[in-house]
Amino acid sequence: MPDPRTPSYAIRTPLHEQHLDGFGTVRVLPLDAAEDAEVIHRWVSEERAAFWGMTELTRDQVQAVYAHMDTLDTHHAHLVVKDGEPVALLQTYEPGADRVSACYDVEPGDIGVHLLLAPAGAEGTRPGWTAALAATLMAYVLLGLDRTRIVVDPDTGNEKAIARFLRQGFTPGPAVVLPEIDLPDVHLPEKKAQLAFLRREVAFPA
């Protein structure tokens, strides 16, 4: 019988698992809105996550956001765990079912990605850490999900995120304005975004 003190993500069946020599084992898990709300709320509440747009939400509101997402077939949230510790929130979505489709020509095989990294732990920032984690996540998205191109839409003011994507091989697209979404279940304010794209053959050349 599982120890009740064991977090559920420790025994949750991964969607993707990969070991990188010198880095560790990364597991991509389906997000559990109730079980993971505490850690996600802690991350999105920090000022460093301001561009995520959830700094003012309570824990229960964060849980409600991801519980709603879990009802969708087009948008999915994942908890990324490295060596047993949560390190990132990964969201994937179908661009054709998202407001980003109003801003570029969606191609078959496209997949949208949002990525929020956990704050650095006691060891502080480590050179190459983000690149290694991103390589694993790109393997899951492009190879595991059999997609041909990733699209990202960081806020134009989020220079660190934009620079990180470009270092990972993304090609910059246009700067756009994502339209406001105001529905009973979700409200997203207008957003100035920098689109960027990564094709599978660039990330994983034959």
Secondary structure as the mmCIF struct_conf table of DSSP 4:
data_model
#
loop_
_struct_conf.conf_type_id
_struct_conf.id
_struct_conf.beg_label_comp_id
_struct_conf.beg_label_asym_id
_struct_conf.beg_label_seq_id
_struct_conf.end_label_comp_id
_struct_conf.end_label_asym_id
_struct_conf.end_label_seq_id
TURN_TY1_P TURN_TY1_P1 PRO A 4 ARG A 5
BEND BEND1 THR A 6 THR A 6
HELX_RH_3T_P HELX_RH_3T_P1 SER A 8 ALA A 10
TURN_TY1_P TURN_TY1_P2 ILE A 11 ILE A 11
BEND BEND2 ARG A 12 ARG A 12
HELX_LH_PP_P HELX_LH_PP_P1 THR A 13 PRO A 14
BEND BEND3 LEU A 15 LEU A 15
STRN STRN1 HIS A 16 LEU A 20
TURN_TY1_P TURN_TY1_P3 ASP A 21 PHE A 23
STRN STRN2 GLY A 24 PRO A 30
HELX_RH_AL_P HELX_RH_AL_P1 ALA A 33 VAL A 44
TURN_TY1_P TURN_TY1_P4 SER A 45 SER A 45
BEND BEND4 GLU A 46 GLU A 46
HELX_RH_3T_P HELX_RH_3T_P2 GLU A 47 TRP A 52
TURN_TY1_P TURN_TY1_P5 GLY A 53 GLY A 53
TURN_TY1_P TURN_TY1_P6 THR A 55 GLU A 56
HELX_RH_AL_P HELX_RH_AL_P2 ARG A 59 MET A 69
TURN_TY1_P TURN_TY1_P7 ASP A 70 THR A 71
BEND BEND5 ASP A 73 THR A 74
STRN STRN3 HIS A 75 LYS A 82
TURN_TY1_P TURN_TY1_P8 ASP A 83 GLY A 84
STRN STRN4 GLU A 85 TYR A 93
HELX_RH_3T_P HELX_RH_3T_P3 PRO A 95 ALA A 97
BEND BEND6 ASP A 98 ASP A 98
HELX_RH_3T_P HELX_RH_3T_P4 ARG A 99 ALA A 102
TURN_TY1_P TURN_TY1_P9 CYS A 103 CYS A 103
BEND BEND7 TYR A 104 TYR A 104
HELX_LH_PP_P HELX_LH_PP_P2 VAL A 106 GLU A 107
TURN_TY1_P TURN_TY1_P10 PRO A 108 GLY A 109
STRN STRN5 ASP A 110 LEU A 117
HELX_LH_PP_P HELX_LH_PP_P3 ALA A 118 ALA A 120
TURN_TY1_P TURN_TY1_P11 ALA A 122 GLU A 123
TURN_TY1_P TURN_TY1_P12 PRO A 127 GLY A 128
HELX_RH_AL_P HELX_RH_AL_P3 TRP A 129 MET A 138
HELX_RH_PI_P HELX_RH_PI_P1 ALA A 139 GLY A 144
TURN_TY1_P TURN_TY1_P13 LEU A 145 ASP A 146
BEND BEND8 THR A 148 THR A 148
STRN STRN6 ARG A 149 VAL A 152
STRN STRN7 ASP A 155 ASP A 155
TURN_TY1_P TURN_TY1_P14 THR A 156 GLY A 157
HELX_RH_AL_P HELX_RH_AL_P4 GLU A 159 ARG A 167
TURN_TY1_P TURN_TY1_P15 GLN A 168 GLY A 169
HELX_LH_PP_P HELX_LH_PP_P4 PHE A 170 PHE A 170
STRN STRN8 THR A 171 LEU A 178
HELX_LH_PP_P HELX_LH_PP_P5 PRO A 179 GLU A 180
STRN STRN9 ILE A 181 ASP A 182
BEND BEND9 PRO A 184 ASP A 185
STRN STRN10 HIS A 187 LEU A 188
STRN STRN11 LYS A 191 ARG A 199
HELX_RH_AL_P HELX_RH_AL_P5 ARG A 200 ALA A 203
BEND BEND10 PHE A 204 PHE A 204
#
